[in-house]
Amino acid sequence: MASKGQSLRPSQYITTFGPGSILETPDGPVVIAAPSQSKLFDNGRRPEDYEITDLRLSQTLLNGNKIFYIPSNADLGKPESISVYQTYHFPTWSLCTKHGILYQHRREEKVGCPSCGQLQNSYKAWDKSREEAVRFVLACSHGHLNEVPWRSLIKHKRECQGADFYKWEGGGGAIRNIQIICPNCGGAENFGKAYSREFQCSGRFPERREYLAGCEKRAKIIQRGAANLRVSELRTALTIPPLDTALHRLLQCRAILAALPMKIESKSQIIQMLDDLVTKRLLNQTSIETIKRYSEREILDAANDVLNEQTRQHNATEENLKQEEFKSLSNAACYGAPPHRSDKPGGPNQFEVYHENVETFTLDSGRILRVTPLSRLRVVMVQVGYTRPISTDKDDPQPKVVPVEYRPPDESIAWHPGVELFGEGIFLDLISTEEPKGISEHFPLKGSAYSRWLSAYNSTDGYRKIKAMPGSQTSYLHPVFVWWHTLSHRLITALSVDSGYSSAAIRERVYTYTENNKTVGGLLLYTAQSGGDGTLGGLIGLVPHFERILKSALRNVDACSNDPICIEEEFGEDRVNGSACYACQFISETSCEHRNTLLDRQLLLENLP
């Protein structure tokens, strides 16, 4: 464990870091341990103690698995200065830049770099070696991570078996100027050439403290801080009616869900069941006291909603889950959604829309844009795994998703780490100008960019680069989806000027829905944070002025500082975007659900709203 520690927010653990990632700490770089090695579940603690309930997400995208949150020091009753999550020092090789020596410190020795000589004690030598940790590691597209094989990297002369340290000569602005030399035999290797080579993968998962023999993938040297060394695989769901009340959430916890009878006749039946769970120490007394405050009708209705959600057949795709959210948001835009009290005293509501605050704007084109403020929303974000997209295999470029989960002994259900986010949002859709009023619709698209995306959507064999991305759905290639996604990025940039939030703090959720051969779409822009009451209304306060925000977002859509190169880029088989770049369309990847792919400014320009 890193003795000096490093603080992380739960949302950082889920979105950026997590098991298998390399974290920079005051005590040097460390790899974050897997949940099974984290010590979170020592001393009789169970994942149920940290459960996050979201039945839709568990049933649809997690294959019945459950969600736990990463407890903070306060949750565990420990001082902030105490490290509560296990990490392992990695990499262990170090580079003394003063003398150009590549070495590996040995425990209990007072010497690190041999040219620096002995230090005061072994702790000083260890601290120095961690400050000088080398910035290169070895990784493969199946998620394995290991030290660079410095000893075998060099072509040794005669019968030399290597040395305890190596000379690091050269440098400057390019690694091709670096030579790694064995002090025993004089054998050398150009690091630039080694950096471009492929190596046999060791099959190591340092976060699990294990090696798995037989990895057929080739590994490459990569910088430990590279963005593509580890990419989190996330699954996200919005809490929507009818499962958005505090009572529904309480009834979704694992212990209650497993004990609920298929036929519920009275409140007393439920209370008796809950008392039995408390006696067996499967449920705390606070939960049962909260449930008792509800009327019999409320309890019976909520229990039946939960049972129906658990038993109904789900199409286990993100597309299906998003369609349910789109329908719920559209319904809330038409009729509103009443607030429900939280399951915690003073806690934030899960979903709340006041119909009188919904605004409609007639655009210059005659189309009607509906802007629906969500004054309260709850989002659950789960890290199901990670990838290392550094494949060298042209025939199989898809990186493997390495699961991030905790599986209790003798249990089949796994638990994924997640986080609850509370905040506010704005839902946008275009509505019909004819009867029935309030129904979402989308105008016919046209143009060359539209034709290219439609061809990709209808293709069964091509466009493997996009269709092979983890979590990708064929519907994401539909021109209506790309249109809304491109508009989303323009709006996020425009909203950041007036809302008080940076563009990195505003997230997106793009929806499309096809019925009767008609595809409609919508967009949820939201900002949320873990814990507390969420946010303070800076986003929904702009709803009355949204027509100005839209005009600002579209004002320079025909211009980019990289034009004409940018605007001439066309979407095709080997591309994930059309006309889009960092100067005009890309935003923070923590804000974009699709990592700045599936964008085309040309499509939006040819089909302005």
Beta strands, then each sheet from edge to edge (+ up, - down):
strand 1: 22-25
strand 2: 28-32
strand 3: 51-52
strand 4: 66-69
strand 5: 87-89
strand 6: 93-96
strand 7: 101-104
strand 8: 136-139
strand 9: 145-146
strand 10: 165-169
strand 11: 179-181
strand 12: 188-190
strand 13: 199-200
strand 14: 204-205
strand 15: 210-211
strand 16: 218-223
strand 17: 231-238
strand 18: 351-352
strand 19: 359-362
strand 20: 368-387
strand 21: 402-403
strand 22: 415-431
strand 23: 507-515
strand 24: 518-530
sheet 1: 1+ 2- 5+
sheet 2: 3+ 4- 22- 20+ 17-
sheet 3: 3+ 4- 22- 24+ 23-
sheet 4: 3+ 4- 22- 20+ 18-
sheet 5: 3+ 4- 22- 20+ 19-
sheet 6: 3+ 4- 22- 20+ 21-
sheet 7: 6+ 7- 10+ 11- 12+
sheet 8: 9+ 8- 16+ 13-
sheet 9: 14+ 15-
end
